[in-house]
Amino acid sequence: MIDPPTYASFLVRLWREPTLELPEPATGWQGEVEHIQSGQRWEFDTVDEVLNFLRRQVTALGSGWLAGG
């Protein structure tokens, strides 16, 4: 029996977008996480959501599977 991988690689992108009212970027960050091995991507409205997602992924990795978001 082959053991499941004990690692995962993620690319995390964070950005702020300007609004029509404020030409400078807004204070809130948006994010995207890409799982390198599978190519799956997830988008988030806050950095907290990104971090919570990554925490769930680490927990799921310990169980031998990738959580869906």
Summary of the structure (lengths in Angstrom):
residues: 69
radius of gyration: 15.1
end to end distance: 27.7
largest distance: 58.4
contacts: 145
relative contact order: 0.22
helix: 25%
strand: 26%
